[in-house]
């Protein structure tokens, strides 16, 4: 990368650090499960070697290392400021299996060794062409033979319209000196255009789509997405061709439901199957036009593995997965194991309608156990018991349902059980890295987050932040209640009942017990308690 551009990009991330947090779609456990789903075996995350390109402060890498002490993780980023922040977090957590380096991605070579997983989230489109080439080179040369690489990037056609917004923001905000000034002037430009655009114009339609994003996004996102020197979207088929030229093959999307043409209705499915049924890449490129897609998260493997990829799902592989999901009924009542139709809200805001008792039994089991996962075998056995039907008669129905829900995107999948608590124990426990997170301190501000067992960033209440450091498997519910009562007496927490602060000792202790039970219930459901 030219030194001047390197300096400019570095200054952007030093002045306005990118919010460094976990991206669930890039979780190594998720990548392993997706590879398996489409016919490939990938290295076990528990002992994997992982490289993240553009790691920022390690918010996406450090939680992985905390979950898997036998794995090794390395992150590189241009910003020394963010790398220093991440190094401090690693030291605070006492982790010895993860390292962050301030380093130019384009300078990575064979001396770095090989990695089972390479992750590059939010970098590829935001660097110049030579660095994009370097990213794909690293994914080819530094990827282990059976490894998986993940690269996310902006895509056309969706970004065609957003480029109008970006160009307008840069026109007015680009010449300003500080990031704050750039953003302030850029926002002013959009407000002017929004007020002045003709109601029937392409510009007005573009702004109607873009302004909610601009108004609802943080400053760091807008600066890095719309005002950076580089933002180079491409068509998916172009990215796939570039990867192919480097000896890499397209495996799948990190959100596999976007790949299945049956999710788009018969009017789309039948013509596309006739037009490009033999080419998954062309099928998905057509779909990108259909939905005006703006962003992709692509998994790549060595080209020699392409012959083993299977887009027609294998029932044997479905049977070997772990599943998790939520099924909240629309009427807030329980699922009834009869033929009455019931609609449920699943993950990703999907609506699922259930009519068959076995289907309802599976949904009930998944919902009750969530966030813990269940194997297909366990679901088959338990569904048979719940419905009173022989295992042999429910087996085919359960497996077909699981496949359909995976295609729809209504389930989360893993290769191995997710060690989240199924119930709150007498001595509840959370991961050490979560218990010791520096942001938990009540004096640290109103907002705090933690990475859960599904690699999600989860918001925490003040009460949860007060309890988490004590969830080491050695404190009973009574001890936790006493801790909360002590925090109230020390004026670090306040309990309000009937619009009045609780101070009377007996009432305070009773209320603390209630709050412990509620907080532990919520922490379990947030996948922050371990099994």
RALIN-V79701 format. One record per helix or strand of 2 or more residues. SS is the DSSP state (@ for helix, = for strand). FROM is the first residue (numbers start at 1). LEN is the number of residues. Records with the same first field share a line. If there is no record, write none. Layout:
BEGIN
SS = FROM-LEN  FROM-LEN
END
This chain:
BEGIN
@ = 3-13  24-3  28-10  45-3  62-6  80-14  105-3  110-3  124-3  129-13  158-16  179-18  202-15  219-8  236-10  256-4  261-4  266-11  280-12  303-6  315-5  347-3  357-13  376-12  391-18  432-4  438-3  442-3  462-7  477-13  505-21
= = 49-5  72-6  98-5  115-6  143-13  248-6  295-8  322-3  328-2  342-4  351-4  374-2  412-3  449-3  457-3  496-2  500-2
END
